[in-house]
């Protein structure tokens, strides 16, 4: 008899949804498909200009004008150009390559380093939209976008932080960029966003960390930055809706001895007890019984580690 695979469970009065029992990749995470920072207020003349841009034949000329505007001596012209580039890159995917080819990337990177928070946000968000195009990823990295995006994770507005995390996720989809992003110091900042960001920020950070930690060196760096404690806390915080996301990130980390040691140490005992007390073990049990084979193995390994006493062996390898 075929076992029914369910994606929703109720336990201790709580319902657990989207536990990703049918696959074991990153589909449970933030999609980061485009910026979600909302539209900006515009005057009537600004609205008219955007309406003119709706005609496809006008895009090339408009993009050249806007890229030129990024380097204007007028602050207002620069902001207007950055705002409009963000909008047409968000709403018209075919314009993302055109904007990059027109030379917008370096001026946008310069905006991220501005002391003006609005400039910073426009720059980060437009780069996020450009990074959604595979053709732009290498050019963005080679033009120096990674370090300013990492800085945006540390000192910028919450929207800039969230969009920077999404942009870094997109750039990390090229394997060579995973190392460059870690070398630029992104992982501790992403762990910090995972710990203290907004709900969206936590999701964006977990998604970026999931991608970056496909590389062993980055797994170790994430553990050193305190990710295990943050993940266990999120597994016990049902308001965050992060049980499944935390499980996926933790499942790729526990293949390293460093992660298993962190999970079993004295400091972690209180958090592991909290996970068990709050009922987060149950969805893992459900996943271990009715998920795909790989999902079952991941869930079983995490259950064993979460219940293991400190005296348990941590040196053996875990095949995830």
Secondary structure, 3 states (H helix, E strand, C coil): CCCCCCCCEEECCEEECCCCCCCCCHHHCCCCCCCCCCCCCCCHHHHHHHHHCCCHHHHHHHHHHHHHHHCCCCHHHHHHHHHHHHHHHHHCCCHHHHHHHCCHHHHHHHHHCCCCHHHHHHHHHHHHHHHCCHHHHHHHHHCCHHHHHHHHHHHCCHHHHHHHHHHHHHHCCCHHHHHHHHHCCHHHHHHHHHHHCCHHHHHHHHHHHHHHCCCHHHHHHHHHCCHHHHHHHHHCCHHHCCHHHHHHHHHHHCCCHHHHHHHHCHHHHHHHHHHHHHCHHHHHHHHHHHCCHHHHHHHHHHHHHHHCCCCCCCCCCCCC
